[in-house]
Amino acid sequence: MPGIIARIKEFSRSPQGQRTIATARRTAADPRKREQARQLLGRLRGRR
């Protein structure tokens, strides 16, 4: 599906996309948020 990939690339280059990426990077750097994400992924993987 090249259309979806192209849309994601376009969004990531936009000012709003850059803000979203910066926010995600700051959140990923926070140890508490990283642990919350790890737990959430573990729960989602456990459902299969």
Order of alpha helices (4+ residues) and beta strands (2+ residues): alpha-alpha-alpha
